[in-house]
Amino acid sequence: MILKKWCLVASVFMVASLVITAPAVSADSFRDFRKKNGLQAYVPPEWFLKGYFIASEKNPGYVFGSVQEFAGALGGTTTWLIEDMELERLEAASADGKNFEYSLFLEVVSPDRTEYWVFVLLPYESAQAWYDAKRAFHGRKAKEYYGKTRSELERALSQGLNISAELRFWIENGETSLKTPEDVIMSRYNFQPVFNLGTGRRTGPAAKTE
């Protein structure tokens, strides 16, 4: 009887230990990741947070949004981060009155894991401006890679969808996933799109961005 009692007590302590240490492990994980990648906390612009986003670099199928609603749907403790060098570039460009694409990390810390969603901010007022930026970087390959998407984005913009970002990568526990973020956010988090780029139609009721 005494042996059974001590076994029960030991098992309770083991479970309690796992519950207590899990957040600490997660905390160490995100601190190490921040340090390794030179990341620091950052307050994103309102136009980005309130805007919609695509979640695939090539041939996206949908528009999601808003960025702010997506961040709130992930649970855990969220923090926006920017790379040190990226912040320096941003500050220099802002001083010259220039707009350009830059990346932000959405950090989501949960007891059992740490995730990072890497967004590229798109400071463009039209699909053509977005395409011109792609063409400046990719040259002749831009038409093959992004020509179809340009016309699809034009239809979305004409219906009042302010697309402010592209969700490009998903990192979990330090490993960059090979899965397209578009698939992950719909299947794993049930965050559904507001617009189908293929059909050019809204997929359900969606609040307009301000």
Secondary structure, 3 states (H helix, E strand, C coil): CHHHHHHHHHHHHHHHHHHHHHHHHHHHHHHHHHHHHCEEECCCCHHHHCCEEECCCCCCCEEEECHHHHHHHCCCEEEEEEEHHHHHHHHHHHHCCCCCCEEEEEEEEECCEEEEEEEEECCCCCHHHHHHHHHHHHCCHHHHHHHHHHHHHHHHHHCCCCEEEEEEEEEECCEECCCCHHHHHHHCCCCCCCEECCCCEECCCCCCCC
